[in-house]
Amino acid sequence: MTVNHGVSAIDPNLLILGGTTEGRSLCTVLADAGVRGTVSMAGRVARPAPQGMPLRVGGFGGAEGLARYLRDNAITHVIDATHPFAAQMSCNAIAACAETGVPLLAYTRAPWQPEDGDQWTHVADIAGAVDALKGPRKRVLLAVGRMHLSDFTVNPQHAYVLRLVDPPSEALGFPEATVIVDRGPFTLEGDRALMEEHGIDLVVSKNAGGKGAEAKIIAARQLGVPVIMIDRPAIPPRTEAHSIDDVKRWLGHALTDLGV
């Protein structure tokens, strides 16, 4: 989706709500262009990758706290480059920007769409995925992130493979689980080999979209492995972009003056 926005500020001061591969790439491009800004991350990853811009870690205290941060730091633009499932943060950004009058753009990934050979079962949320796992034992690649793992312990009959950015700090509660500590983006060859090595016969995944985590979806298609696909949460309407070029256009004259 191509977007445009009439921006006249010559020296933008951005707040980028980060935590994604796309957000990291955007920060690098903007920093190389001399654009001033700060990246904010929730702090769920112990060792965040370099972001290309100054990093702040932690919450804001809801929409009111974010609005206060925007005023106190003279933020001119907010770019929401959080994960598509970070619905609360995105809703807080919408509310805070509406209150302060700061322009907001969501730089997000288009969702994955099923293709020939896919065997997807759509569920609305994590609870739906947990319910869909009732039944006989399977070897499950559980790709839902660390925050939701405990929800799945009510289905202890399965053998789980869990890929996490950080090693778990406490027992996960699964009778049988293999933990792989790794950070994306992942390759098709690597994910196909992982599924074959562990005999995966079911994948549980959020519909995150983008290229960084798509390898497991393509590998499942090629291997004939079914996928329980968790649909994205509902977020109020907002201006969205799916490419860095669209972000540049949205920033308008502010980036044009900087030669981007």
N, C-alpha and C positions, 0 to 999 in steps of 0.2 A: 504494500500500500504506500503510495507516494504522498507525502505530506508537505505542507508549506506553512510558514507562520511569519507574520510581519514583525521582525525583531529589529530594534534600532540601537540596542546597546553596543558600544564599541569595545568595552572591556567586560565581557561576560564573566560571571563568577558562578560556576556550576556546582550543584550537588548531584552526584550520580549515586543512585542507590544500586549497589553492585551485588556480586556474588555469582555471576555467570561467566562463562567463557566469552560470550559476545560482549558483555560489559567490560571485561578486561581488555579486549581488543579495541573497543571504542575509546577507553581511557588512554591507551597508548597512542592512538591516532590523534586525539585532541591534545594530549600533552606535547607530542612532537610538533604540533602546530602552534604551540605557545598559549593554548587556552588554559585559563586558570580554573581550578576546581578542586573538589574534595570527593573522595569515594567513601561511602559508608557501607559497612557490612555488619551483619547481625552478630557475628562472633561465634557461629556454630562450628566453624572449622578452626582447628588449633593452629594450623600453619597456612594462612592464606597465601596464595601465589602473589607475586609482585603485581601491582595494579597500574603502575605508570603515573599515578597521581598520589598526593598525600592521602593517607588512609585513616579513617576514624572507625572504631569498632564499638558496637553496642547499640542498644535501642535509643529511641528519642523520648519515650514516655507517651506513646499514642499520638493521635493527630494533633492534639494541642501542643505537645512537646515538639513535634516536628515543625509546626507553624512558628513556635518561638525560636527554634534554631534558624529557620529561614530569615526571620527578621533580625536576629542578633548578629548573623553572619553576612548580611547583605547579599543573600543568594539571589541571583537574577533568573536562573532557569533550573528546573529539576528534571532529570532524566531517570526514569524508573527502569533500570536494567536488572531487576531482581528476577528470580526464578518464576516461571508462570504459575507455580503453586504457592507463591508467597502472597496469598490473597490479602491477608490482614495488612501487610506493609503497603501493598498497592492501594488499598482502600484508604489507609491513613494519608498517603501521598495525595490522593484525589481531594480529600477533605482539607488538608493543610494548604494546598495550592489554591483551592477555591477561596479559603478564608483570607489568604495573604495577597492574592492576585498574581502569584508567581506562575509563569507558564510551565506546564507539565507535558512531557512527552514520555510515552511508554515505548522503550526500545525492546521489543520482545520477539520471540521466535514464533513463526507460524506453526500450528500443531501438525503432527504427523497425520497422514491420511492413509487408510488401508489400501494396499495394492494386491494384484493377483498373487495368490499363494499365501496371503496372510490369514491366520486363524485367530481373530480377535474376539474376545468377549468383553464388551464395554460394561464398566461399572461406574457409578456416579462419584464414589469417594473411597477412602481407605476402608471404611466399614463394609462397603460392598465387596471390596477385594478380599477382605478377611472371610466374609460369608461364602464367597466363591471358592475358597480353598477347603471347604468342608468336603470330606470324601476320602477315598483311598490314598495311601502314601504315594507321593511323587518326589522327584528331585527338582527343586524349585530354585530358580535364580530370582531372588527377591531384590528388585532394584527400586526401592522406594525411599532411600535415604535413612540416616540414623534415627531421626526423630520418631519415626512410626514403627520401628521394629517391634517394640513391646506389644503392639496391637495384635501381631501375628502369632504370639506365643500360645494363643488359645487353640491353635492347630498344630500340636506337637508331633503329629504323625509323619510329617514330611521331613525330608533331608534338605536343608537350606544352604544355598551359596549366597553369601552376603559380600558385596563389594563396597568398601567404605574408604573415605578420604583419610580418616584418622583411625588408629587402632582403638578398639573399644576399651573404655576405662573401667568397665564392670561387666559382670556376667550378663549375657544377653537373654538367657532364659529359654534357649532352644536345646532340646535333648541332643540334636544332631545338626551342627552347623559348621560350615567352612567359611572363614573370614579371609577375604583378599583385600589387602590395603593397597589402593592404587588411586590415581587421579587422572581424569579424562583430559582431553578427548581420547577416545578409544578407537582402535582400528577394527575393521571387519574381520581381518585375519585373526587378530587376537581374541575377539569375542567369539568367533566361531570355534577356535581351538579351545577356549575356556568351556564352552557348552559341551563340546565333544568329550573333553577330558573328564568332566564331572557328570556326564550322562544326563544333562538337563532335559527334562521333558515338559516343563512349564515355566514361563517367564511372567513375572508380575512387574508392571512398569507404569509409572505416571506418563501421561502424554506430554512430555516436556518439550517436544519439538526440537528443531535445530539439528546440527550435524555432530556435536560433541558426544552425544549419547545415543545416536541413531544406530550405531553398529550392531548393538544387540538385537534391534528390531529387524534389521536386514538379515542377520545371522539366523534368527528364529524363522524367518520366511524361507531361507534357503534350506534349513534343516527340517522344515515341517513341524516346528515346535509351536504349540498354541501360546497365545499371550493374553493375559488378563490386563486390559488397558484401562487405567483410571483416567476418567475424563477430567478436564480442567475445571477449577472452581469458577463460579460466576463473579465477574468484577464489573462495576459500573462502567458505562461508556466513557471512553477517553480517546485522545489522539494517539495513534500508534504508528510506529515505523518498524520495518523489518530489515533495514540495511543501514550501514554507516552513511551512505550517500543521502538517504532520507533524513537522517539526523542532521547532517550538514545543512541541507536545505531548510530544515525547520529552524535552525539557529540563524539562518538568513544573513543579514548584513554583518552581524557580529563576527562570523567566521570569514565572510568575504573580505572584510577589512584586514584579517590576519593572513590572507593568502591561501585559505584552504579551498 
